Amino acid sequence: MIELYAEPLLGWRLWHIREGRLVSWSQDGAWPAGRRFEARCNRLLRRSCADAPGEGHACGIYAARTRAGALRLLDELPPLPVPVAVGQVSLWGRVFENVGGWRAQYAYPYALEVLSGGENVARALRTHYRVDAAAHPSAA
Amino acid sequence: MEIGLPETEREIVVMPLEEPVPAVPEELPVSVPEPERVPA
């Protein structure tokens, strides 16, 4: 039996930032402002699912349970020459829950911390997405 | 991002009464003043 929740989940994610917009590590498209970000299934070799996230697929909007879990991605990937933000993200719709986090159908940023890029980047994110965004004290 | 093995995931449905998306004002088109009409 599938459990039903009435409050959005809050997970942690990592983004890179281009022109004041959040961009997922795995995709080139920017997250929209003022409307939900919706998961798509981009499976190429086998049939993609009609409604991402699909059972048994890897599609969906990923989020970790903890900040440390999201930051772990930074250790696994080469550094990017663009600003990076870590933050909480609201998740809802159909969601697959796992031990380390979730993959969800819909998402929107909840609060952001700019790790590199400084106050100007944080201000651009606040203005665009209308959520809290602050520059990390060490951000250049 | 690693969140776990497929065998350990379970499906849930999250249906908030309101979507957690703040209202973002649409960018208003820049209004261009009409040129002054010169009486003939």
Backbone of each chain as nested JSON, in Angstrom:
{
  "chains": [
    {"id": "A", "residues": [
      {"number": 1, "name": "MET", "atoms": {"N": [0.842, -1.199, 0.0], "CA": [0.0, 0.0, 0.0], "C": [0.881, 1.254, 0.0]}},
      {"number": 2, "name": "ILE", "atoms": {"N": [0.533, 2.207, -0.863], "CA": [1.348, 3.418, -1.001], "C": [0.921, 4.447, 0.038]}},
      {"number": 3, "name": "GLU", "atoms": {"N": [1.902, 4.933, 0.815], "CA": [1.596, 5.939, 1.838], "C": [1.388, 7.306, 1.2]}},
      {"number": 4, "name": "LEU", "atoms": {"N": [0.489, 8.08, 1.828], "CA": [0.155, 9.409, 1.316], "C": [0.574, 10.466, 2.336]}},
      {"number": 5, "name": "TYR", "atoms": {"N": [1.277, 11.504, 1.881], "CA": [1.728, 12.594, 2.754], "C": [1.118, 13.909, 2.266]}},
      {"number": 6, "name": "ALA", "atoms": {"N": [0.811, 14.8, 3.229], "CA": [0.196, 16.083, 2.866], "C": [1.176, 17.245, 2.917]}},
      {"number": 7, "name": "GLU", "atoms": {"N": [2.39, 17.005, 3.436], "CA": [3.397, 18.067, 3.505], "C": [4.548, 17.717, 2.572]}},
      {"number": 8, "name": "PRO", "atoms": {"N": [5.103, 18.716, 1.886], "CA": [6.252, 18.424, 1.016], "C": [7.42, 17.879, 1.827]}},
      {"number": 9, "name": "LEU", "atoms": {"N": [8.2, 17.027, 1.206], "CA": [9.436, 16.554, 1.827], "C": [10.503, 17.605, 1.62]}},
      {"number": 10, "name": "LEU", "atoms": {"N": [11.506, 17.614, 2.492], "CA": [12.636, 18.528, 2.318], "C": [13.916, 17.712, 2.207]}},
      {"number": 11, "name": "GLY", "atoms": {"N": [14.54, 17.805, 1.063], "CA": [15.811, 17.122, 0.846], "C": [16.911, 18.133, 0.589]}},
      {"number": 12, "name": "TRP", "atoms": {"N": [18.095, 17.621, 0.37], "CA": [19.257, 18.479, 0.091], "C": [19.792, 18.194, -1.307]}},
      {"number": 13, "name": "ARG", "atoms": {"N": [20.195, 19.27, -1.975], "CA": [20.729, 19.129, -3.326], "C": [21.93, 20.034, -3.524]}},
      {"number": 14, "name": "LEU", "atoms": {"N": [22.601, 19.755, -4.625], "CA": [23.711, 20.588, -5.055], "C": [23.396, 21.068, -6.474]}},
      {"number": 15, "name": "TRP", "atoms": {"N": [23.661, 22.333, -6.743], "CA": [23.459, 22.876, -8.091], "C": [24.708, 23.639, -8.508]}},
      {"number": 16, "name": "HIS", "atoms": {"N": [24.897, 23.792, -9.787], "CA": [25.79, 24.845, -10.224], "C": [24.926, 25.979, -10.752]}},
      {"number": 17, "name": "ILE", "atoms": {"N": [25.5, 27.15, -10.865], "CA": [24.729, 28.356, -11.148], "C": [25.262, 29.008, -12.416]}},
      {"number": 18, "name": "ARG", "atoms": {"N": [24.338, 29.255, -13.309], "CA": [24.71, 29.953, -14.549], "C": [23.77, 31.126, -14.737]}},
      {"number": 19, "name": "GLU", "atoms": {"N": [24.332, 32.307, -14.819], "CA": [23.555, 33.532, -15.037], "C": [22.421, 33.655, -14.023]}},
      {"number": 20, "name": "GLY", "atoms": {"N": [22.74, 33.377, -12.766], "CA": [21.751, 33.527, -11.701], "C": [20.675, 32.47, -11.671]}},
      {"number": 21, "name": "ARG", "atoms": {"N": [20.861, 31.378, -12.399], "CA": [19.87, 30.292, -12.458], "C": [20.498, 29.001, -11.946]}},
      {"number": 22, "name": "LEU", "atoms": {"N": [19.675, 28.197, -11.241], "CA": [20.135, 26.894, -10.758], "C": [20.136, 25.885, -11.898]}},
      {"number": 23, "name": "VAL", "atoms": {"N": [21.204, 25.127, -11.984], "CA": [21.31, 24.101, -13.021], "C": [21.72, 22.791, -12.349]}},
      {"number": 24, "name": "SER", "atoms": {"N": [21.009, 21.722, -12.668], "CA": [21.339, 20.408, -12.114], "C": [22.677, 19.932, -12.658]}},
      {"number": 25, "name": "TRP", "atoms": {"N": [23.333, 19.097, -11.873], "CA": [24.624, 18.554, -12.319], "C": [24.455, 17.693, -13.559]}},
      {"number": 26, "name": "SER", "atoms": {"N": [23.333, 16.988, -13.615], "CA": [23.169, 15.996, -14.674], "C": [22.47, 16.545, -15.915]}},
      {"number": 27, "name": "GLN", "atoms": {"N": [22.015, 17.794, -15.857], "CA": [21.288, 18.343, -16.999], "C": [21.78, 19.744, -17.304]}},
      {"number": 28, "name": "ASP", "atoms": {"N": [21.505, 20.184, -18.497], "CA": [21.927, 21.523, -18.897], "C": [20.844, 22.57, -18.654]}},
      {"number": 29, "name": "GLY", "atoms": {"N": [19.6, 22.148, -18.549], "CA": [18.51, 23.109, -18.418], "C": [18.458, 23.738, -17.038]}},
      {"number": 30, "name": "ALA", "atoms": {"N": [18.084, 25.023, -16.985], "CA": [17.981, 25.716, -15.703], "C": [16.652, 25.391, -15.035]}},
      {"number": 31, "name": "TRP", "atoms": {"N": [16.651, 25.409, -13.695], "CA": [15.398, 25.226, -12.947], "C": [14.522, 26.456, -13.141]}},
      {"number": 32, "name": "PRO", "atoms": {"N": [13.233, 26.266, -13.389], "CA": [12.357, 27.422, -13.631], "C": [12.052, 28.167, -12.332]}},
      {"number": 33, "name": "ALA", "atoms": {"N": [11.723, 29.44, -12.452], "CA": [11.314, 30.247, -11.294], "C": [9.803, 30.399, -11.317]}},
      {"number": 34, "name": "GLY", "atoms": {"N": [9.181, 30.321, -10.129], "CA": [7.746, 30.538, -10.034], "C": [6.892, 29.383, -10.496]}},
      {"number": 35, "name": "ARG", "atoms": {"N": [7.492, 28.291, -10.822], "CA": [6.73, 27.072, -11.158], "C": [7.609, 25.86, -10.86]}},
      {"number": 36, "name": "ARG", "atoms": {"N": [6.935, 24.745, -10.632], "CA": [7.647, 23.547, -10.206], "C": [8.574, 23.021, -11.308]}},
      {"number": 37, "name": "PHE", "atoms": {"N": [9.651, 22.39, -10.871], "CA": [10.536, 21.668, -11.772], "C": [10.02, 20.246, -11.844]}},
      {"number": 38, "name": "GLU", "atoms": {"N": [9.84, 19.733, -13.027], "CA": [9.212, 18.427, -13.205], "C": [10.21, 17.418, -13.758]}},
      {"number": 39, "name": "ALA", "atoms": {"N": [10.166, 16.225, -13.19], "CA": [11.092, 15.173, -13.615], "C": [10.735, 14.666, -15.005]}},
      {"number": 40, "name": "ARG", "atoms": {"N": [11.764, 14.292, -15.739], "CA": [11.569, 13.645, -17.038], "C": [12.424, 12.395, -17.075]}},
      {"number": 41, "name": "CYS", "atoms": {"N": [12.005, 11.433, -17.863], "CA": [12.787, 10.214, -18.03], "C": [13.512, 10.293, -19.367]}},
      {"number": 42, "name": "ASN", "atoms": {"N": [14.84, 10.312, -19.281], "CA": [15.638, 10.472, -20.502], "C": [16.367, 9.187, -20.89]}},
      {"number": 43, "name": "ARG", "atoms": {"N": [15.803, 8.084, -20.504], "CA": [16.449, 6.81, -20.827], "C": [16.505, 6.651, -22.345]}},
      {"number": 44, "name": "LEU", "atoms": {"N": [17.687, 6.374, -22.855], "CA": [17.865, 6.354, -24.302], "C": [17.845, 4.939, -24.881]}},
      {"number": 45, "name": "LEU", "atoms": {"N": [18.499, 4.012, -24.21], "CA": [18.668, 2.698, -24.807], "C": [17.431, 1.81, -24.645]}},
      {"number": 46, "name": "ARG", "atoms": {"N": [16.686, 2.051, -23.549], "CA": [15.459, 1.278, -23.351], "C": [14.3, 2.255, -23.272]}},
      {"number": 47, "name": "ARG", "atoms": {"N": [13.112, 1.709, -23.235], "CA": [11.921, 2.56, -23.263], "C": [11.874, 3.459, -22.026]}},
      {"number": 48, "name": "SER", "atoms": {"N": [11.674, 4.765, -22.263], "CA": [11.561, 5.674, -21.134], "C": [10.165, 5.561, -20.532]}},
      {"number": 49, "name": "CYS", "atoms": {"N": [10.064, 5.91, -19.239], "CA": [8.754, 5.797, -18.597], "C": [7.935, 7.047, -18.896]}},
      {"number": 50, "name": "ALA", "atoms": {"N": [6.638, 6.889, -18.946], "CA": [5.764, 8.007, -19.302], "C": [5.703, 9.039, -18.188]}},
      {"number": 51, "name": "ASP", "atoms": {"N": [5.696, 8.568, -16.948], "CA": [5.582, 9.472, -15.809], "C": [6.764, 9.271, -14.877]}},
      {"number": 52, "name": "ALA", "atoms": {"N": [7.785, 10.102, -15.04], "CA": [8.943, 10.007, -14.158], "C": [8.563, 10.529, -12.768]}},
      {"number": 53, "name": "PRO", "atoms": {"N": [9.085, 9.949, -11.694], "CA": [10.034, 8.843, -11.665], "C": [9.345, 7.494, -11.802]}},
      {"number": 54, "name": "GLY", "atoms": {"N": [9.951, 6.618, -12.556], "CA": [9.365, 5.302, -12.77], "C": [9.978, 4.266, -11.853]}},
      {"number": 55, "name": "GLU", "atoms": {"N": [9.189, 3.272, -11.514], "CA": [9.681, 2.187, -10.678], "C": [10.753, 1.407, -11.43]}},
      {"number": 56, "name": "GLY", "atoms": {"N": [11.861, 1.168, -10.764], "CA": [12.945, 0.429, -11.401], "C": [13.805, 1.263, -12.318]}},
      {"number": 57, "name": "HIS", "atoms": {"N": [13.437, 2.523, -12.514], "CA": [14.247, 3.421, -13.328], "C": [15.183, 4.222, -12.43]}},
      {"number": 58, "name": "ALA", "atoms": {"N": [16.055, 5.025, -13.056], "CA": [16.931, 5.912, -12.288], "C": [16.47, 7.357, -12.434]}},
      {"number": 59, "name": "CYS", "atoms": {"N": [15.311, 7.579, -13.08], "CA": [14.869, 8.947, -13.344], "C": [14.246, 9.583, -12.112]}},
      {"number": 60, "name": "GLY", "atoms": {"N": [14.013, 10.871, -12.186], "CA": [13.44, 11.609, -11.058], "C": [14.388, 12.697, -10.608]}},
      {"number": 61, "name": "ILE", "atoms": {"N": [13.866, 13.588, -9.798], "CA": [14.668, 14.672, -9.238], "C": [15.27, 14.17, -7.937]}},
      {"number": 62, "name": "TYR", "atoms": {"N": [16.576, 14.08, -7.89], "CA": [17.253, 13.472, -6.753], "C": [17.486, 14.481, -5.642]}},
      {"number": 63, "name": "ALA", "atoms": {"N": [17.375, 14.027, -4.404], "CA": [17.742, 14.828, -3.24], "C": [18.214, 13.889, -2.15]}},
      {"number": 64, "name": "ALA", "atoms": {"N": [19.203, 14.36, -1.401], "CA": [19.755, 13.563, -0.298], "C": [19.038, 13.912, 1.004]}},
      {"number": 65, "name": "ARG", "atoms": {"N": [19.113, 13.016, 1.987], "CA": [18.494, 13.287, 3.289], "C": [19.266, 14.34, 4.072]}},
      {"number": 66, "name": "THR", "atoms": {"N": [20.56, 14.414, 3.852], "CA": [21.394, 15.305, 4.659], "C": [22.223, 16.219, 3.768]}},
      {"number": 67, "name": "ARG", "atoms": {"N": [22.658, 17.339, 4.373], "CA": [23.546, 18.266, 3.665], "C": [24.843, 17.552, 3.269]}},
      {"number": 68, "name": "ALA", "atoms": {"N": [25.357, 16.747, 4.208], "CA": [26.598, 16.024, 3.925], "C": [26.42, 15.071, 2.752]}},
      {"number": 69, "name": "GLY", "atoms": {"N": [25.24, 14.49, 2.667], "CA": [24.969, 13.574, 1.563], "C": [24.986, 14.279, 0.219]}},
      {"number": 70, "name": "ALA", "atoms": {"N": [24.466, 15.505, 0.197], "CA": [24.486, 16.273, -1.051], "C": [25.905, 16.739, -1.375]}},
      {"number": 71, "name": "LEU", "atoms": {"N": [26.633, 17.168, -0.352], "CA": [27.989, 17.683, -0.581], "C": [28.953, 16.596, -1.04]}},
      {"number": 72, "name": "ARG", "atoms": {"N": [28.589, 15.347, -0.77], "CA": [29.456, 14.243, -1.187], "C": [29.681, 14.256, -2.69]}},
      {"number": 73, "name": "LEU", "atoms": {"N": [28.694, 14.797, -3.417], "CA": [28.827, 14.878, -4.871], "C": [30.032, 15.731, -5.273]}},
      {"number": 74, "name": "LEU", "atoms": {"N": [30.342, 16.741, -4.458], "CA": [31.488, 17.598, -4.773], "C": [32.797, 16.823, -4.743]}},
      {"number": 75, "name": "ASP", "atoms": {"N": [32.851, 15.812, -3.877], "CA": [34.078, 15.02, -3.766], "C": [34.23, 14.052, -4.926]}},
      {"number": 76, "name": "GLU", "atoms": {"N": [33.089, 13.732, -5.565], "CA": [33.119, 12.715, -6.609], "C": [33.366, 13.294, -7.991]}},
      {"number": 77, "name": "LEU", "atoms": {"N": [33.201, 14.61, -8.127], "CA": [33.273, 15.215, -9.448], "C": [34.408, 16.227, -9.528]}},
      {"number": 78, "name": "PRO", "atoms": {"N": [34.92, 16.438, -10.728], "CA": [35.955, 17.473, -10.865], "C": [35.356, 18.851, -10.595]}},
      {"number": 79, "name": "PRO", "atoms": {"N": [36.158, 19.785, -10.078], "CA": [35.622, 21.121, -9.773], "C": [35.146, 21.841, -11.03]}},
      {"number": 80, "name": "LEU", "atoms": {"N": [34.079, 22.613, -10.87], "CA": [33.524, 23.368, -11.989], "C": [33.982, 24.832, -11.894]}},
      {"number": 81, "name": "PRO", "atoms": {"N": [34.212, 25.454, -13.024], "CA": [34.619, 26.877, -12.999], "C": [33.424, 27.823, -12.913]}},
      {"number": 82, "name": "VAL", "atoms": {"N": [32.356, 27.381, -12.254], "CA": [31.154, 28.21, -12.109], "C": [30.73, 28.166, -10.639]}},
      {"number": 83, "name": "PRO", "atoms": {"N": [29.911, 29.144, -10.182], "CA": [29.446, 29.105, -8.799], "C": [28.64, 27.844, -8.5]}},
      {"number": 84, "name": "VAL", "atoms": {"N": [28.709, 27.436, -7.228], "CA": [28.023, 26.222, -6.771], "C": [27.165, 26.588, -5.565]}},
      {"number": 85, "name": "ALA", "atoms": {"N": [25.981, 25.993, -5.465], "CA": [25.105, 26.203, -4.316], "C": [24.662, 24.858, -3.758]}},
      {"number": 86, "name": "VAL", "atoms": {"N": [24.548, 24.824, -2.431], "CA": [23.936, 23.676, -1.762], "C": [22.661, 24.2, -1.114]}},
      {"number": 87, "name": "GLY", "atoms": {"N": [21.651, 23.371, -0.98], "CA": [20.441, 23.892, -0.359], "C": [19.373, 22.851, -0.203]}},
      {"number": 88, "name": "GLN", "atoms": {"N": [18.309, 23.271, 0.477], "CA": [17.162, 22.393, 0.672], "C": [16.176, 22.574, -0.474]}},
      {"number": 89, "name": "VAL", "atoms": {"N": [15.493, 21.509, -0.78], "CA": [14.571, 21.511, -1.897], "C": [13.272, 20.824, -1.463]}},
      {"number": 90, "name": "SER", "atoms": {"N": [12.151, 21.427, -1.8], "CA": [10.852, 20.798, -1.548], "C": [10.596, 19.742, -2.615]}},
      {"number": 91, "name": "LEU", "atoms": {"N": [10.07, 18.606, -2.171], "CA": [9.783, 17.493, -3.083], "C": [8.336, 17.076, -2.91]}},
      {"number": 92, "name": "TRP", "atoms": {"N": [7.672, 16.787, -3.997], "CA": [6.299, 16.288, -3.898], "C": [5.91, 15.554, -5.166]}},
      {"number": 93, "name": "GLY", "atoms": {"N": [4.633, 15.128, -5.194], "CA": [4.182, 14.296, -6.307], "C": [4.463, 12.834, -5.993]}},
      {"number": 94, "name": "ARG", "atoms": {"N": [4.727, 12.049, -7.011], "CA": [5.12, 10.65, -6.778], "C": [6.604, 10.625, -6.425]}},
      {"number": 95, "name": "VAL", "atoms": {"N": [6.947, 9.96, -5.346], "CA": [8.309, 9.991, -4.818], "C": [8.76, 8.57, -4.502]}},
      {"number": 96, "name": "PHE", "atoms": {"N": [9.997, 8.254, -4.857], "CA": [10.598, 6.997, -4.422], "C": [11.596, 7.321, -3.324]}},
      {"number": 97, "name": "GLU", "atoms": {"N": [11.299, 6.799, -2.14], "CA": [12.127, 7.059, -0.961], "C": [13.155, 5.945, -0.818]}},
      {"number": 98, "name": "ASN", "atoms": {"N": [14.383, 6.329, -0.468], "CA": [15.426, 5.326, -0.262], "C": [16.204, 5.668, 1.0]}},
      {"number": 99, "name": "VAL", "atoms": {"N": [17.159, 4.857, 1.341], "CA": [17.863, 5.057, 2.609], "C": [18.625, 6.388, 2.63]}},
      {"number": 100, "name": "GLY", "atoms": {"N": [19.151, 6.808, 1.489], "CA": [19.95, 8.038, 1.465], "C": [19.229, 9.265, 0.96]}},
      {"number": 101, "name": "GLY", "atoms": {"N": [17.983, 9.095, 0.489], "CA": [17.274, 10.257, -0.033], "C": [16.093, 9.869, -0.877]}},
      {"number": 102, "name": "TRP", "atoms": {"N": [15.779, 10.704, -1.85], "CA": [14.564, 10.525, -2.628], "C": [14.838, 10.811, -4.108]}},
      {"number": 103, "name": "ARG", "atoms": {"N": [13.957, 10.286, -4.954], "CA": [13.846, 10.773, -6.339], "C": [12.373, 11.087, -6.552]}},
      {"number": 104, "name": "ALA", "atoms": {"N": [12.113, 12.322, -6.94], "CA": [10.759, 12.851, -6.882], "C": [10.266, 13.291, -8.258]}},
      {"number": 105, "name": "GLN", "atoms": {"N": [8.948, 13.496, -8.304], "CA": [8.308, 13.957, -9.541], "C": [8.424, 15.477, -9.692]}},
      {"number": 106, "name": "TYR", "atoms": {"N": [8.183, 16.214, -8.595], "CA": [8.208, 17.675, -8.64], "C": [9.138, 18.228, -7.568]}},
      {"number": 107, "name": "ALA", "atoms": {"N": [9.705, 19.398, -7.824], "CA": [10.598, 20.017, -6.848], "C": [10.657, 21.52, -7.057]}},
      {"number": 108, "name": "TYR", "atoms": {"N": [11.003, 22.213, -5.947], "CA": [11.281, 23.649, -6.03], "C": [12.289, 23.977, -4.923]}},
      {"number": 109, "name": "PRO", "atoms": {"N": [13.264, 24.843, -5.209], "CA": [14.225, 25.176, -4.15], "C": [13.533, 25.801, -2.948]}},
      {"number": 110, "name": "TYR", "atoms": {"N": [14.058, 25.504, -1.738], "CA": [13.475, 26.003, -0.494], "C": [14.391, 27.033, 0.159]}},
      {"number": 111, "name": "ALA", "atoms": {"N": [15.655, 26.744, 0.265], "CA": [16.645, 27.679, 0.818], "C": [18.007, 27.301, 0.261]}},
      {"number": 112, "name": "LEU", "atoms": {"N": [18.797, 28.322, -0.052], "CA": [20.043, 28.077, -0.775], "C": [21.229, 28.715, -0.071]}},
      {"number": 113, "name": "GLU", "atoms": {"N": [22.383, 28.066, -0.205], "CA": [23.631, 28.627, 0.298], "C": [24.659, 28.567, -0.835]}},
      {"number": 114, "name": "VAL", "atoms": {"N": [25.147, 29.73, -1.208], "CA": [26.103, 29.798, -2.31], "C": [27.49, 29.494, -1.759]}},
      {"number": 115, "name": "LEU", "atoms": {"N": [28.091, 28.422, -2.253], "CA": [29.399, 28.012, -1.746], "C": [30.523, 28.743, -2.433]}},
      {"number": 116, "name": "SER", "atoms": {"N": [30.327, 29.106, -3.667], "CA": [31.332, 29.889, -4.381], "C": [30.584, 30.844, -5.297]}},
      {"number": 117, "name": "GLY", "atoms": {"N": [30.976, 32.089, -5.291], "CA": [30.291, 33.049, -6.141], "C": [29.931, 34.334, -5.41]}},
      {"number": 118, "name": "GLY", "atoms": {"N": [29.74, 34.265, -4.103], "CA": [29.564, 35.48, -3.331], "C": [28.146, 36.02, -3.276]}},
      {"number": 119, "name": "GLU", "atoms": {"N": [28.019, 37.209, -2.685], "CA": [26.721, 37.812, -2.402], "C": [25.952, 38.183, -3.684]}},
      {"number": 120, "name": "ASN", "atoms": {"N": [26.662, 38.58, -4.703], "CA": [25.958, 38.94, -5.943], "C": [25.194, 37.744, -6.517]}},
      {"number": 121, "name": "VAL", "atoms": {"N": [25.798, 36.586, -6.441], "CA": [25.141, 35.38, -6.944], "C": [23.946, 35.035, -6.055]}},
      {"number": 122, "name": "ALA", "atoms": {"N": [24.139, 35.163, -4.723], "CA": [23.034, 34.889, -3.798], "C": [21.874, 35.841, -4.059]}},
      {"number": 123, "name": "ARG", "atoms": {"N": [22.165, 37.115, -4.282], "CA": [21.105, 38.091, -4.544], "C": [20.349, 37.731, -5.824]}},
      {"number": 124, "name": "ALA", "atoms": {"N": [21.071, 37.327, -6.84], "CA": [20.417, 36.952, -8.107], "C": [19.477, 35.766, -7.899]}},
      {"number": 125, "name": "LEU", "atoms": {"N": [19.893, 34.803, -7.061], "CA": [19.037, 33.633, -6.795], "C": [17.797, 34.044, -6.002]}},
      {"number": 126, "name": "ARG", "atoms": {"N": [17.988, 34.929, -5.007], "CA": [16.832, 35.401, -4.215], "C": [15.82, 36.101, -5.119]}},
      {"number": 127, "name": "THR", "atoms": {"N": [16.325, 36.945, -5.981], "CA": [15.449, 37.709, -6.86], "C": [14.71, 36.794, -7.831]}},
      {"number": 128, "name": "HIS", "atoms": {"N": [15.412, 35.818, -8.339], "CA": [14.812, 34.983, -9.379], "C": [13.842, 33.959, -8.806]}},
      {"number": 129, "name": "TYR", "atoms": {"N": [14.265, 33.26, -7.742], "CA": [13.445, 32.149, -7.235], "C": [12.558, 32.534, -6.055]}},
      {"number": 130, "name": "ARG", "atoms": {"N": [12.781, 33.739, -5.461], "CA": [11.984, 34.203, -4.314], "C": [12.101, 33.245, -3.123]}},
      {"number": 131, "name": "VAL", "atoms": {"N": [13.297, 32.751, -2.872], "CA": [13.567, 31.922, -1.694], "C": [14.807, 32.489, -1.014]}},
      {"number": 132, "name": "ASP", "atoms": {"N": [15.031, 32.066, 0.25], "CA": [16.229, 32.499, 0.961], "C": [17.474, 31.995, 0.241]}},
      {"number": 133, "name": "ALA", "atoms": {"N": [18.439, 32.869, 0.097], "CA": [19.729, 32.478, -0.487], "C": [20.793, 33.345, 0.149]}},
      {"number": 134, "name": "ALA", "atoms": {"N": [21.822, 32.721, 0.682], "CA": [22.895, 33.452, 1.35], "C": [24.225, 32.959, 0.835]}},
      {"number": 135, "name": "ALA", "atoms": {"N": [25.196, 33.855, 0.859], "CA": [26.549, 33.466, 0.455], "C": [27.256, 32.847, 1.653]}},
      {"number": 136, "name": "HIS", "atoms": {"N": [27.928, 31.744, 1.438], "CA": [28.736, 31.138, 2.496], "C": [29.849, 32.115, 2.862]}},
      {"number": 137, "name": "PRO", "atoms": {"N": [30.184, 32.236, 4.157], "CA": [31.196, 33.217, 4.57], "C": [32.512, 33.106, 3.804]}},
      {"number": 138, "name": "SER", "atoms": {"N": [32.835, 31.913, 3.372], "CA": [34.118, 31.749, 2.675], "C": [33.987, 31.959, 1.17]}},
      {"number": 139, "name": "ALA", "atoms": {"N": [32.737, 32.211, 0.69], "CA": [32.536, 32.344, -0.763], "C": [33.208, 33.61, -1.264]}},
      {"number": 140, "name": "ALA", "atoms": {"N": [33.922, 33.476, -2.343], "CA": [34.64, 34.629, -2.896], "C": [33.672, 35.501, -3.667]}}
    ]},
    {"id": "B", "residues": [
      {"number": 1, "name": "MET", "atoms": {"N": [24.039, 11.386, -7.87], "CA": [23.868, 11.33, -6.425], "C": [23.361, 9.946, -6.043]}},
      {"number": 2, "name": "GLU", "atoms": {"N": [24.062, 9.288, -5.135], "CA": [23.682, 7.953, -4.687], "C": [22.688, 8.072, -3.531]}},
      {"number": 3, "name": "ILE", "atoms": {"N": [21.529, 7.485, -3.67], "CA": [20.552, 7.538, -2.57], "C": [20.207, 6.148, -2.051]}},
      {"number": 4, "name": "GLY", "atoms": {"N": [20.702, 5.119, -2.697], "CA": [20.436, 3.766, -2.233], "C": [20.194, 2.824, -3.388]}},
      {"number": 5, "name": "LEU", "atoms": {"N": [20.118, 1.556, -3.05], "CA": [19.901, 0.537, -4.072], "C": [18.416, 0.464, -4.448]}},
      {"number": 6, "name": "PRO", "atoms": {"N": [18.115, 0.064, -5.676], "CA": [16.708, -0.027, -6.084], "C": [15.887, -0.944, -5.175]}},
      {"number": 7, "name": "GLU", "atoms": {"N": [16.549, -1.953, -4.606], "CA": [15.815, -2.917, -3.77], "C": [15.31, -2.296, -2.47]}},
      {"number": 8, "name": "THR", "atoms": {"N": [15.909, -1.179, -2.073], "CA": [15.532, -0.608, -0.772], "C": [14.602, 0.591, -0.908]}},
      {"number": 9, "name": "GLU", "atoms": {"N": [14.17, 0.914, -2.114], "CA": [13.305, 2.083, -2.246], "C": [11.831, 1.683, -2.134]}},
      {"number": 10, "name": "ARG", "atoms": {"N": [11.028, 2.643, -1.72], "CA": [9.582, 2.418, -1.633], "C": [8.886, 3.656, -2.196]}},
      {"number": 11, "name": "GLU", "atoms": {"N": [7.73, 3.436, -2.777], "CA": [6.99, 4.531, -3.406], "C": [6.056, 5.18, -2.399]}},
      {"number": 12, "name": "ILE", "atoms": {"N": [6.049, 6.496, -2.381], "CA": [5.092, 7.253, -1.58], "C": [4.491, 8.337, -2.477]}},
      {"number": 13, "name": "VAL", "atoms": {"N": [3.397, 8.908, -2.03], "CA": [2.783, 10.008, -2.78], "C": [2.662, 11.206, -1.852]}},
      {"number": 14, "name": "VAL", "atoms": {"N": [3.16, 12.351, -2.295], "CA": [3.139, 13.58, -1.503], "C": [2.238, 14.576, -2.233]}},
      {"number": 15, "name": "MET", "atoms": {"N": [1.108, 14.888, -1.591], "CA": [0.133, 15.787, -2.222], "C": [-0.144, 16.966, -1.294]}},
      {"number": 16, "name": "PRO", "atoms": {"N": [0.691, 17.998, -1.306], "CA": [0.434, 19.159, -0.44], "C": [-0.804, 19.922, -0.913]}},
      {"number": 17, "name": "LEU", "atoms": {"N": [-1.469, 20.572, 0.05], "CA": [-2.652, 21.35, -0.314], "C": [-2.274, 22.485, -1.259]}},
      {"number": 18, "name": "GLU", "atoms": {"N": [-1.101, 23.056, -1.006], "CA": [-0.593, 24.106, -1.894], "C": [0.793, 23.728, -2.36]}},
      {"number": 19, "name": "GLU", "atoms": {"N": [1.08, 23.98, -3.601], "CA": [2.423, 23.694, -4.078], "C": [3.411, 24.667, -3.418]}},
      {"number": 20, "name": "PRO", "atoms": {"N": [4.546, 24.181, -2.938], "CA": [5.52, 25.049, -2.268], "C": [6.329, 25.88, -3.257]}},
      {"number": 21, "name": "VAL", "atoms": {"N": [5.617, 26.669, -4.016], "CA": [6.248, 27.499, -5.053], "C": [5.846, 28.951, -4.807]}},
      {"number": 22, "name": "PRO", "atoms": {"N": [6.798, 29.813, -4.461], "CA": [6.447, 31.218, -4.228], "C": [6.023, 31.906, -5.518]}},
      {"number": 23, "name": "ALA", "atoms": {"N": [5.143, 32.876, -5.355], "CA": [4.708, 33.635, -6.527], "C": [5.849, 34.516, -7.008]}},
      {"number": 24, "name": "VAL", "atoms": {"N": [6.118, 34.414, -8.243], "CA": [7.163, 35.238, -8.851], "C": [6.489, 36.204, -9.803]}},
      {"number": 25, "name": "PRO", "atoms": {"N": [6.652, 37.514, -9.569], "CA": [5.982, 38.457, -10.468], "C": [6.497, 38.324, -11.887]}},
      {"number": 26, "name": "GLU", "atoms": {"N": [5.548, 38.325, -12.791], "CA": [5.957, 38.26, -14.193], "C": [6.625, 39.565, -14.577]}},
      {"number": 27, "name": "GLU", "atoms": {"N": [7.575, 39.423, -15.468], "CA": [8.245, 40.63, -15.932], "C": [7.274, 41.414, -16.802]}},
      {"number": 28, "name": "LEU", "atoms": {"N": [7.012, 42.644, -16.378], "CA": [6.082, 43.463, -17.135], "C": [6.761, 43.978, -18.389]}},
      {"number": 29, "name": "PRO", "atoms": {"N": [6.012, 44.025, -19.467], "CA": [6.608, 44.596, -20.686], "C": [6.904, 46.076, -20.479]}},
      {"number": 30, "name": "VAL", "atoms": {"N": [7.975, 46.489, -21.029], "CA": [8.344, 47.901, -20.904], "C": [7.363, 48.725, -21.717]}},
      {"number": 31, "name": "SER", "atoms": {"N": [6.729, 49.684, -21.024], "CA": [5.747, 50.502, -21.743], "C": [6.47, 51.636, -22.474]}},
      {"number": 32, "name": "VAL", "atoms": {"N": [6.099, 51.776, -23.682], "CA": [6.701, 52.828, -24.508], "C": [5.698, 53.96, -24.639]}},
      {"number": 33, "name": "PRO", "atoms": {"N": [6.064, 55.157, -24.204], "CA": [5.104, 56.264, -24.308], "C": [4.761, 56.574, -25.756]}},
      {"number": 34, "name": "GLU", "atoms": {"N": [3.478, 56.855, -25.929], "CA": [3.074, 57.183, -27.304], "C": [3.693, 58.517, -27.706]}},
      {"number": 35, "name": "PRO", "atoms": {"N": [4.072, 58.633, -28.94], "CA": [4.642, 59.913, -29.377], "C": [3.57, 61.021, -29.295]}},
      {"number": 36, "name": "GLU", "atoms": {"N": [4.009, 62.191, -28.91], "CA": [3.064, 63.292, -28.803], "C": [2.47, 63.621, -30.175]}},
      {"number": 37, "name": "ARG", "atoms": {"N": [1.178, 63.81, -30.115], "CA": [0.522, 64.116, -31.382], "C": [0.582, 65.638, -31.601]}},
      {"number": 38, "name": "VAL", "atoms": {"N": [1.041, 65.967, -32.725], "CA": [1.146, 67.384, -33.072], "C": [-0.088, 67.791, -33.824]}},
      {"number": 39, "name": "PRO", "atoms": {"N": [-0.818, 68.781, -33.331], "CA": [-2.017, 69.19, -34.064], "C": [-1.696, 69.685, -35.465]}},
      {"number": 40, "name": "ALA", "atoms": {"N": [-2.504, 69.273, -36.375], "CA": [-2.253, 69.649, -37.776], "C": [-2.523, 71.123, -37.979]}}
    ]}
  ]
}
